[in-house]
């Protein structure tokens, strides 16, 4: 019999992973600005018509919170669905 996943722990693990990834992206954009965006878009064969706005602490915190919550919800849903399919 397969081991059951704990939805809260899976949710928190994925939330932390996604939030750390977003923090790395925020730092990269704050340091690299427009050249970073143009490089990322170019790697995906996309012409860039966007402009990078200044990184503010408030927007960075809101972005981290949104990604943390989304990661938690997705992790919790995955674990719950996994447990119910066994």
Secondary structure, DSSP 8 states (H G I E B T S, - for coil): ------HHHHHHHHHHHHHHHHHHHHHHHHHHHHHHHHHHHHHTT-----------HHHHHHHHHHHHHHHHHHHHHHHHHHHHT-
